Amino acid sequence: IGCNNCPYKPVSWLTIAAIGALPALVAFLVFANTLSNDLVYDDKWTYQRVETFSNMPLQPFFRSGRSLTYLVHFIDHWLWGTWVPGFRLTNLALHSVASSLAALASFQLTRSVRASIFCGFLFAVHPVHGEAVAVIAYRKDILAAVSVFGAMICWLAFRGAVMRYTTSIILLVLGLFSKEAAA
């Protein structure tokens, strides 16, 4: 995407779409095997907590430091009911989005198509993300990554100070409400 006074060569929307779509597809394919997993680690506790509190007001959860994470869990329960693979599908979709945003943020920094797709692929398949994708309770890590990458992209993409600061701060605050370490 080009502008009149940018020093960079304009890039087509098709290229931008490929930079975002390829890592997302790889992330989905690599971690698709997690859909059939049973509840593991803290999943049982998280799953029971969401099921127990699904008919109660959400106010107590908005007082906690991970309000966005709990809200997404409740949306999952509303959407999927008690179907565990649905919760895992949400994690998989969020990881695909995070991989896409990693590639797009890399492109904003380097302006290199190859480097950004490599960065997205690396983020998509890196073993450190295995637990975050496979365990429902660790969704907070994926939500924090989505928020931080989104804030970084907005900061680099917008030239106007109002849009730059507003979108970046909103996304960073959402990151803080998913996991405190997003700061």
C-alpha positions in Angstrom: 0.0 0.0 0.0 1.6 3.2 -1.0 1.2 6.9 -0.3 2.3 10.0 -2.2 5.2 11.0 -0.1 6.4 7.6 1.3 9.9 6.4 0.4 8.6 2.9 -0.2 7.5 1.3 -3.4 3.7 0.7 -3.4 2.5 -2.8 -2.7 -0.7 -4.3 -4.1 -3.6 -5.4 -2.0 -3.2 -8.9 -3.3 0.4 -9.0 -1.9 -0.8 -7.8 1.4 -3.6 -10.4 1.4 -1.0 -13.1 0.7 1.3 -11.9 3.4 -1.6 -12.2 5.9 -3.3 -15.4 4.5 -0.3 -17.7 4.1 0.8 -17.7 7.7 -2.8 -18.0 8.9 -3.3 -21.1 6.7 -0.1 -22.7 7.9 -1.0 -22.0 11.6 -4.4 -23.6 11.0 -3.0 -26.7 9.3 -0.2 -27.2 11.8 -2.4 -27.0 14.9 -5.6 -28.6 13.4 -4.8 -31.8 15.3 -5.6 -30.0 18.6 -9.3 -30.0 17.7 -9.8 -33.6 18.9 -7.9 -33.1 22.2 -9.7 -33.7 25.5 -9.5 -31.2 28.4 -6.0 -30.9 29.7 -4.1 -29.0 32.4 -6.2 -25.9 33.5 -8.8 -26.6 30.8 -11.1 -28.5 33.2 -11.1 -25.7 35.7 -11.7 -23.0 33.0 -14.3 -25.0 31.3 -16.2 -25.7 34.6 -15.9 -22.1 35.7 -17.4 -20.8 32.4 -20.1 -23.4 32.6 -20.9 -22.6 36.2 -20.9 -18.9 35.8 -22.5 -18.7 32.4 -26.0 -17.8 33.8 -24.6 -15.2 36.3 -23.8 -11.5 35.7 -20.4 -10.8 34.2 -19.6 -8.0 36.6 -17.2 -10.0 38.9 -15.2 -11.0 35.9 -14.7 -7.4 34.7 -13.1 -6.6 38.0 -10.3 -9.1 37.3 -7.2 -8.4 35.3 -8.2 -10.8 32.5 -11.6 -9.5 31.6 -11.2 -9.9 27.9 -10.1 -13.5 28.2 -13.1 -14.3 30.4 -15.4 -12.5 28.0 -14.1 -14.5 25.1 -14.6 -17.8 27.1 -18.2 -16.8 27.8 -18.8 -16.0 24.1 -17.4 -19.4 23.4 -19.8 -21.0 25.8 -22.7 -19.0 24.3 -21.6 -20.0 20.8 -20.5 -23.7 21.3 -22.3 -24.7 24.4 -20.5 -27.7 26.0 -18.8 -28.8 22.7 -15.1 -28.8 23.6 -13.8 -28.8 20.0 -15.6 -25.5 19.5 -13.5 -23.9 22.3 -10.4 -25.3 20.6 -11.5 -24.0 17.2 -11.6 -20.5 18.7 -8.0 -20.9 19.9 -7.0 -22.2 16.5 -8.7 -19.2 14.8 -7.1 -16.7 17.1 -3.7 -18.3 16.6 -4.2 -18.0 12.8 -5.1 -14.3 13.2 -2.0 -13.8 15.4 0.2 -15.4 12.8 -1.3 -13.2 10.1 -0.8 -10.1 12.2 2.8 -11.1 13.0 3.5 -11.3 9.3 1.8 -8.0 8.6 3.7 -6.3 11.5 6.9 -7.6 10.1 6.0 -6.2 6.7 5.3 -2.8 8.2 8.8 -2.9 9.7 10.8 -4.4 6.9 8.8 -3.7 3.7 10.1 -7.2 2.6 7.5 -9.6 1.4 9.8 -12.6 1.9 10.9 -11.6 5.4 7.4 -10.9 6.5 6.0 -14.2 5.2 9.0 -16.1 6.9 8.2 -14.2 10.1 4.6 -15.2 9.9 5.5 -18.8 9.2 7.9 -18.9 12.1 5.3 -17.5 14.5 2.7 -19.9 13.2 4.8 -23.1 13.7 7.0 -22.2 16.6 6.7 -24.8 19.4 6.4 -22.2 22.1 2.9 -21.5 20.9 1.8 -25.2 21.1 0.6 -24.9 24.7 -1.3 -21.6 24.1 -3.1 -23.1 21.1 -3.8 -26.6 22.6 -5.0 -25.4 26.1 -8.2 -23.4 26.4 -7.0 -21.8 29.6 -4.0 -20.3 27.9 -6.0 -18.3 25.4 -4.8 -15.2 27.2 -1.5 -15.5 25.5 -3.0 -15.6 22.0 -5.3 -12.6 22.8 -2.4 -10.6 24.1 -0.4 -11.3 20.9 -3.3 -10.3 18.7 -3.7 -7.0 20.6 0.0 -6.2 20.7 0.5 -7.0 17.0 -2.6 -5.0 16.1 -1.3 -2.0 18.1 2.0 -2.2 16.4 0.4 -2.3 12.9 -1.8 0.6 13.7 1.1 2.6 15.1 3.2 2.0 12.0 0.3 2.4 9.5 -1.5 5.5 10.6 0.2 8.8 9.9 -2.2 11.0 11.8 -1.4 11.4 15.5 -5.0 11.0 16.6 -5.6 7.7 14.8 -2.2 6.4 15.6 -2.5 7.0 19.4 -6.2 6.2 19.7 -6.1 2.8 17.9 -2.8 1.8 19.5 -3.8 2.6 23.0 -7.2 0.9 22.7 -5.5 -2.3 21.4 -2.9 -2.2 24.1 -5.6 -1.8 26.8 -7.4 -4.8 25.3 -4.1 -6.7 25.5 -3.8 -5.7 29.2 -7.3 -7.0 29.8 -6.4 -10.4 28.2 -3.0 -10.8 30.0 -1.1 -8.4 32.2 2.2 -9.1 30.5 0.9 -7.6 27.2 2.2 -4.3 28.5 
